[in-house]
């Protein structure tokens, strides 16, 4: 498992120093923002998938309706 150098407190770029408090706070803020964006994306994806399923159901109903209408129109 690869260790996150940010989580270990090491500076990026191989400097080997620790992050300043303000940098640590910013890193924590950015991680919170990323986590919230990931959650938001998951919610949006679920909503799109639900809408897609509903539209596919509507399409199937319309297809069946057209088939019945054509059969009736042809006198079968």
C-alpha positions as CSV (number, residue, x, y, z in Angstrom):
1,X,0.0,0.0,0.0
2,X,1.4,3.4,-1.0
3,X,1.6,5.9,1.8
4,X,0.2,9.4,1.2
5,X,3.2,11.8,1.7
6,X,0.8,14.6,2.6
7,X,-0.8,12.5,5.3
8,X,2.6,11.8,6.8
9,X,3.4,15.5,7.1
10,X,6.2,15.5,4.6
11,X,6.5,18.4,2.2
12,X,5.8,17.8,-1.5
13,X,8.8,17.9,-3.7
14,X,11.1,15.8,-1.6
15,X,12.0,18.7,0.8
16,X,11.7,16.3,3.7
17,X,10.3,19.1,6.0
18,X,7.0,19.2,7.8
19,X,4.0,21.2,6.7
20,X,3.4,24.6,8.4
21,X,0.2,24.8,10.4
22,X,-1.4,27.0,7.7
23,X,-0.5,24.5,5.1
24,X,-1.8,21.6,7.1
25,X,-5.1,23.5,7.6
26,X,-5.4,24.2,3.9
27,X,-4.7,20.6,3.1
28,X,-7.4,19.5,5.5
29,X,-9.8,22.0,4.0
30,X,-9.0,20.8,0.5
31,X,-9.6,17.2,1.5
32,X,-13.0,18.1,3.1
33,X,-13.9,20.0,-0.1
34,X,-12.9,17.0,-2.2
35,X,-14.9,14.6,-0.1
36,X,-18.0,16.9,-0.4
37,X,-17.5,17.0,-4.2
38,X,-17.3,13.2,-4.4
39,X,-20.6,13.0,-2.4
40,X,-22.3,15.5,-4.6
41,X,-21.1,13.7,-7.7
42,X,-22.5,10.4,-6.4
43,X,-25.9,12.1,-5.6
44,X,-26.0,13.6,-9.1
45,X,-25.0,10.3,-10.7
46,X,-27.8,8.5,-8.8
47,X,-30.4,11.1,-9.9
48,X,-29.3,10.7,-13.5
49,X,-29.4,7.0,-13.3
50,X,-32.9,7.1,-11.9
51,X,-34.1,9.5,-14.6
52,X,-32.5,7.3,-17.3
53,X,-34.4,4.2,-15.9
54,X,-37.7,6.2,-15.9
55,X,-37.1,7.3,-19.5
56,X,-36.3,3.8,-20.6
57,X,-39.5,2.5,-19.0
58,X,-41.5,5.2,-20.8
59,X,-39.8,4.3,-24.1
60,X,-40.7,0.6,-23.6
61,X,-44.4,1.5,-22.9
62,X,-44.5,3.7,-26.0
63,X,-43.0,1.0,-28.2
64,X,-45.6,-1.5,-27.0
65,X,-48.4,1.0,-27.6
66,X,-47.2,1.6,-31.1
67,X,-47.1,-2.1,-31.8
68,X,-50.7,-2.5,-30.6
69,X,-51.9,0.5,-32.5
70,X,-50.3,-0.8,-35.8
71,X,-51.8,-4.3,-35.3
72,X,-55.2,-2.7,-34.7
73,X,-54.9,-0.4,-37.7
74,X,-54.0,-3.4,-39.9
75,X,-57.0,-5.3,-38.7
76,X,-55.2,-8.1,-36.9
